[in-house]
């Protein structure tokens, strides 16, 4: 009883078969007519006009999804391009800094070459390997050592004049104390009048001192000091610095002068070691050299 009352969506019989055949024949006829004539062009236009809104409505969800996807891809692409541009700017900045640094080093090397050609004493060009972390002494560790002919006691010079003195050497490195180190003393003369003095390291950066001068000593602010050559350690004529201050101590009966060094090792990386004939002033330096050679 329930089966007879159920709705049949597709009815079978001769009428349905005839209808199907009719529509098949009609489709074939329409295709032939459309391919051979232009009779159906107005009908196609009307049909397209009627169907277009339906097509747009059907495609709207897809278009929304495509637009959202394109917008997301555009944002991601913009982010990637921004990061790449930032990396390129950083890279260009680093290249500019490196180029400027290399240009400055090349200029200094050319000036050192001029100094080397003007000094009759043989010399070796060295570079700072690192600054020794020693709170008591101001020292530089250099890239060349005993195998390059460097020995303790040899002077280290730069563009402005004398920088320091070699204290210790190994086969491939050397350690130099700056003239501001308290262990360094340099025989000098006042270039203006030839007064012989001794320059002492003060233990403070950018300052050396002339001590124990008589109260009537002819030394003035602005006087230029150069090495005297006495003792044979430092060749004569190397610039040391200029007197910046005179300190009178009448109670103790002597005069002191503060000297600003003419060389500035903190500004440069390359220097010259003068290969002078010196004895080894420190036994530990000699033993260190021998142990390294062994």
Buried (B, 14 or more C-beta within 10 A) or exposed (E): EEEEEEEEEEEEEEEEEEEEEEEEEEEEEEEEEBEEEEEBEEEEEEEEEEEEEEEEEEEEEEEEEEEEEEEEEEEEEEEEEEEEEEEEEEEEEEEEEEEEEEEEBEEBBEBBEEBBEEBEBEBBBBBBBEEEEEEEBBBBBBBBBBEBBBBBBBBBBBBBBBBBBBBBBBEBBBBBBBBBBBBBBBBBBBBBEEBEBBBBBBBEEEBBBBBBBEEEBEBEEEBBBBBBBBEEBBBEEBBBBBBBEBEEEEEEEBBBBBBBBBBBBEEBBBBBBBBBEBEBEEEEBBEBBEEBEE
